[in-house]
Amino acid sequence: MNHFARAIQIAAAAILVGSTAWMAAMAAEPVLATQKNRAFQPGSIELAPGEALRILNDDGPLLHHAYVRSPRFSFDSGEQKPGATVDIVFSELGSYTVLCGIHPKMRLAVVVR
């Protein structure tokens, strides 16, 4: 087998391994945080890159609005009705803060390692 064919095989294997890890992360159950009593519970979460954070509005009749703004990542759920969930996938390493656009004191610290 020539060097070019061998390089193609190695590259294909690397893509397969990387995509398998990515698919496993995507298939895993999201990490759950709730919005209750006008607070995120828990108040901080650690995730792996590509892991999903699911936020559930479990706050009775209250509306919420989760958003993240950082130089590396932005997300905006829009209005979250009671019982609604929203998933956020953080693909880059770093520290982020999830805020509520309706209740400014609500903060969820997210660290992606």
Backbone as JSON, one array per atom type, in Angstrom:
{
  "sequence": "MNHFARAIQIAAAAILVGSTAWMAAMAAEPVLATQKNRAFQPGSIELAPGEALRILNDDGPLLHHAYVRSPRFSFDSGEQKPGATVDIVFSELGSYTVLCGIHPKMRLAVVVR",
  "N": [[0.86, -1.18, 0.0], [0.56, 2.22, -0.82], [1.97, 5.34, 0.42], [0.14, 7.46, 0.27], [-2.42, 6.23, 0.2], [-2.38, 5.03, 2.7], [-2.27, 7.3, 4.36], [-4.79, 8.35, 3.82], [-6.41, 6.34, 4.95], [-5.72, 6.59, 7.68], [-6.59, 9.21, 8.2], [-9.35, 8.89, 7.74], [-9.97, 7.08, 9.78], [-9.44, 8.69, 12.02], [-11.41, 10.65, 11.71], [-13.69, 9.07, 12.01], [-13.41, 8.17, 14.69], [-13.49, 10.65, 16.05], [-16.04, 11.59, 15.27], [-17.64, 9.62, 16.37], [-17.27, 10.0, 19.13], [-18.38, 12.55, 19.32], [-21.05, 11.99, 18.54], [-21.77, 10.31, 20.65], [-21.69, 12.1, 22.8], [-23.76, 13.78, 21.99], [-25.89, 12.01, 22.1], [-26.19, 11.46, 24.76], [-28.09, 11.91, 27.76], [-29.38, 15.13, 28.43], [-27.98, 17.5, 30.8], [-29.79, 18.53, 33.57], [-31.27, 21.57, 34.59], [-33.36, 23.56, 36.61], [-35.84, 26.15, 36.54], [-37.02, 27.7, 39.17], [-38.84, 29.17, 41.8], [-37.98, 31.69, 41.07], [-35.26, 31.33, 40.48], [-32.3, 29.68, 39.23], [-31.82, 26.23, 39.52], [-29.64, 23.63, 39.95], [-27.36, 26.25, 41.06], [-24.98, 26.28, 39.72], [-23.2, 24.55, 37.14], [-21.3, 21.94, 35.66], [-20.05, 21.04, 32.53], [-19.2, 18.89, 29.75], [-17.52, 19.61, 26.65], [-19.85, 20.0, 24.02], [-21.85, 18.71, 25.39], [-25.27, 18.73, 26.37], [-27.23, 21.18, 28.02], [-30.2, 21.16, 29.68], [-32.88, 23.24, 30.3], [-35.56, 23.62, 32.41], [-38.62, 25.18, 32.81], [-40.01, 25.32, 35.7], [-41.63, 26.78, 37.34], [-44.26, 27.35, 38.34], [-46.81, 29.55, 37.36], [-45.11, 31.38, 36.15], [-43.33, 33.15, 33.57], [-40.2, 32.65, 31.88], [-36.93, 33.46, 30.5], [-34.26, 32.37, 29.06], [-30.89, 33.23, 28.45], [-27.62, 33.59, 26.91], [-24.75, 35.48, 26.62], [-21.71, 35.89, 25.26], [-18.33, 36.5, 24.17], [-17.58, 34.18, 22.84], [-19.87, 32.66, 22.46], [-23.36, 32.72, 21.91], [-26.77, 32.66, 22.94], [-30.31, 32.5, 22.88], [-33.32, 31.87, 24.28], [-35.79, 32.92, 23.92], [-39.18, 33.6, 24.96], [-40.07, 31.53, 27.66], [-42.54, 29.4, 28.41], [-44.51, 28.21, 31.24], [-43.55, 24.95, 32.22], [-42.16, 24.47, 29.89], [-39.21, 23.36, 28.11], [-35.79, 23.99, 27.28], [-32.92, 23.41, 25.35], [-29.45, 23.86, 25.59], [-26.42, 23.81, 23.95], [-23.11, 23.79, 24.67], [-20.26, 24.23, 22.97], [-17.66, 25.07, 23.17], [-14.79, 25.29, 25.32], [-14.78, 26.9, 28.53], [-16.06, 29.51, 30.73], [-19.37, 30.39, 31.42], [-22.35, 32.4, 31.75], [-25.68, 31.84, 32.36], [-28.55, 33.69, 31.99], [-31.71, 35.17, 33.03], [-33.97, 36.87, 31.08], [-36.21, 38.05, 32.09], [-36.19, 37.98, 34.86], [-33.82, 39.52, 36.37], [-32.06, 38.84, 38.48], [-31.61, 36.17, 38.38], [-29.23, 33.71, 37.85], [-27.12, 31.34, 36.3], [-24.25, 29.6, 36.61], [-22.06, 28.23, 34.28], [-19.61, 25.92, 33.57], [-17.5, 24.76, 31.15], [-15.53, 22.07, 30.58]],
  "CA": [[0.0, 0.0, 0.0], [1.41, 3.4, -0.9], [1.85, 6.28, 1.55], [-1.07, 8.27, 0.11], [-3.56, 5.4, 0.62], [-2.25, 4.86, 4.16], [-2.65, 8.58, 4.97], [-6.26, 8.43, 3.7], [-6.97, 5.42, 5.95], [-5.5, 7.19, 9.0], [-7.49, 10.37, 8.3], [-10.71, 8.36, 7.86], [-10.1, 6.52, 11.13], [-9.5, 9.81, 12.96], [-12.74, 11.26, 11.56], [-14.64, 8.13, 12.59], [-13.28, 8.22, 16.15], [-13.98, 11.96, 16.5], [-17.5, 11.69, 15.1], [-18.26, 8.7, 17.32], [-17.28, 10.7, 20.43], [-19.35, 13.64, 19.21], [-22.39, 11.4, 18.55], [-22.02, 9.82, 22.01], [-22.02, 13.28, 23.62], [-25.07, 14.27, 21.57], [-26.9, 11.03, 22.46], [-26.32, 11.42, 26.21], [-29.16, 12.72, 28.34], [-28.94, 16.48, 28.82], [-27.88, 17.83, 32.21], [-31.0, 19.3, 33.86], [-31.36, 22.67, 35.55], [-34.73, 24.06, 36.62], [-36.13, 27.53, 36.92], [-38.02, 27.55, 40.22], [-38.73, 30.21, 42.83], [-37.21, 32.76, 40.43], [-33.83, 31.0, 40.58], [-31.85, 28.45, 38.59], [-31.44, 25.21, 40.49], [-28.66, 24.24, 40.85], [-26.84, 27.55, 40.65], [-23.8, 26.11, 38.88], [-23.15, 23.26, 36.47], [-20.11, 21.65, 34.88], [-20.36, 20.25, 31.35], [-18.15, 18.58, 28.78], [-17.83, 20.24, 25.36], [-20.86, 19.29, 23.25], [-22.91, 18.19, 26.26], [-26.43, 19.63, 26.4], [-27.86, 21.65, 29.27], [-31.65, 21.32, 29.5], [-33.47, 24.12, 31.31], [-36.99, 23.41, 32.56], [-39.37, 26.19, 33.56], [-40.82, 24.61, 36.69], [-41.88, 27.89, 38.27], [-45.68, 27.68, 38.4], [-47.33, 30.3, 36.22], [-44.17, 32.42, 35.71], [-42.56, 33.05, 32.34], [-38.77, 32.89, 31.99], [-36.28, 33.74, 29.22], [-32.84, 32.07, 29.25], [-29.98, 33.69, 27.4], [-26.18, 33.62, 27.16], [-24.01, 36.37, 25.71], [-20.28, 35.92, 25.52], [-17.62, 36.63, 22.89], [-17.44, 32.87, 22.2], [-21.13, 31.92, 22.33], [-24.6, 33.43, 22.23], [-27.98, 31.84, 22.9], [-31.5, 33.19, 23.35], [-34.44, 30.94, 24.23], [-37.09, 33.56, 23.76], [-40.06, 33.41, 26.11], [-40.28, 30.15, 28.07], [-43.79, 29.26, 29.15], [-44.45, 27.2, 32.3], [-43.43, 23.56, 31.76], [-41.33, 24.38, 28.68], [-37.78, 23.09, 28.25], [-34.93, 24.48, 26.22], [-31.6, 22.8, 25.42], [-28.32, 24.69, 25.17], [-25.2, 23.0, 23.78], [-21.89, 24.59, 24.74], [-19.24, 23.46, 22.26], [-16.31, 25.57, 23.46], [-14.35, 25.35, 26.72], [-14.85, 28.22, 29.13], [-17.06, 29.81, 31.76], [-20.5, 31.12, 30.86], [-23.44, 32.7, 32.67], [-27.02, 31.83, 31.79], [-29.36, 34.69, 32.68], [-33.12, 35.24, 32.68], [-34.29, 38.21, 30.6], [-37.37, 38.57, 32.82], [-35.81, 38.09, 36.27], [-32.38, 39.8, 36.25], [-31.22, 38.27, 39.55], [-31.41, 34.74, 38.1], [-27.94, 33.42, 37.21], [-26.64, 29.98, 36.34], [-22.85, 29.53, 36.18], [-21.76, 27.02, 33.52], [-18.2, 25.73, 33.24], [-17.31, 23.7, 30.16], [-14.16, 21.57, 30.7]],
  "C": [[0.9, 1.23, 0.0], [1.11, 4.34, 0.26], [0.57, 7.11, 1.48], [-2.3, 7.5, 0.6], [-3.55, 5.21, 2.14], [-2.66, 6.14, 4.89], [-4.17, 8.76, 4.92], [-6.91, 7.54, 4.76], [-6.84, 6.01, 7.36], [-6.45, 8.37, 9.21], [-8.93, 9.9, 8.49], [-10.95, 7.79, 9.25], [-10.22, 7.63, 12.17], [-10.87, 10.49, 12.9], [-13.79, 10.37, 12.21], [-14.61, 8.17, 14.12], [-13.83, 9.54, 16.68], [-15.48, 12.07, 16.38], [-18.23, 10.76, 16.04], [-18.33, 9.34, 18.7], [-18.3, 11.82, 20.43], [-20.77, 13.09, 19.27], [-22.73, 10.87, 19.94], [-22.4, 10.97, 22.93], [-23.41, 13.79, 23.28], [-26.18, 13.31, 22.0], [-27.13, 10.96, 23.96], [-27.48, 12.29, 26.66], [-28.61, 14.1, 28.7], [-28.85, 16.61, 30.34], [-29.03, 18.79, 32.51], [-30.76, 20.39, 34.89], [-32.81, 23.15, 35.48], [-34.76, 25.54, 36.94], [-37.29, 27.42, 37.9], [-37.77, 28.59, 41.29], [-37.85, 31.37, 42.35], [-35.7, 32.59, 40.61], [-33.55, 29.78, 39.71], [-31.43, 27.49, 39.68], [-30.88, 24.02, 39.74], [-28.16, 25.57, 40.28], [-25.58, 27.48, 39.8], [-23.76, 24.68, 38.35], [-21.84, 23.15, 35.71], [-20.51, 20.73, 33.73], [-19.1, 19.91, 30.57], [-18.5, 19.29, 27.48], [-18.82, 19.38, 24.57], [-21.99, 18.71, 24.07], [-24.04, 19.22, 26.36], [-26.86, 19.94, 27.83], [-29.33, 21.83, 28.95], [-32.17, 22.17, 30.65], [-34.97, 23.95, 31.26], [-37.6, 24.54, 33.35], [-40.37, 25.46, 34.44], [-41.27, 25.6, 37.77], [-43.35, 28.33, 38.24], [-46.12, 28.44, 37.17], [-46.35, 31.32, 35.62], [-43.53, 32.11, 34.36], [-41.09, 33.28, 32.67], [-38.21, 33.09, 30.58], [-34.78, 33.54, 29.44], [-32.01, 32.6, 28.1], [-28.54, 33.66, 27.89], [-25.6, 34.58, 26.14], [-22.55, 36.38, 26.13], [-19.59, 36.09, 24.17], [-17.54, 35.31, 22.11], [-18.76, 32.21, 21.85], [-22.31, 32.81, 22.69], [-25.78, 32.49, 22.07], [-29.13, 32.67, 23.44], [-32.69, 32.26, 23.17], [-35.74, 31.6, 23.81], [-37.92, 33.28, 25.02], [-40.26, 31.92, 26.39], [-41.54, 30.08, 28.92], [-43.63, 28.21, 30.24], [-44.46, 25.78, 31.71], [-42.55, 23.39, 30.54], [-39.88, 24.05, 29.03], [-37.05, 23.7, 27.05], [-33.56, 23.83, 26.43], [-30.56, 23.78, 24.88], [-27.11, 23.77, 25.09], [-24.01, 23.95, 23.72], [-20.77, 23.78, 24.1], [-17.81, 23.89, 22.6], [-16.03, 25.58, 24.97], [-14.51, 26.78, 27.24], [-15.91, 28.32, 30.2], [-18.12, 30.71, 31.14], [-21.5, 31.42, 31.98], [-24.74, 32.69, 31.9], [-27.86, 32.77, 32.64], [-30.81, 34.56, 32.25], [-33.43, 36.68, 32.28], [-35.47, 38.84, 31.33], [-37.04, 38.83, 34.28], [-34.3, 38.28, 36.36], [-31.49, 39.22, 37.35], [-30.94, 36.78, 39.34], [-30.11, 34.55, 37.33], [-27.6, 31.94, 37.39], [-25.22, 29.98, 35.78], [-22.62, 28.19, 35.49], [-20.27, 27.01, 33.21], [-18.1, 24.54, 32.3], [-15.83, 23.32, 30.19], [-13.95, 20.36, 29.82]]
}
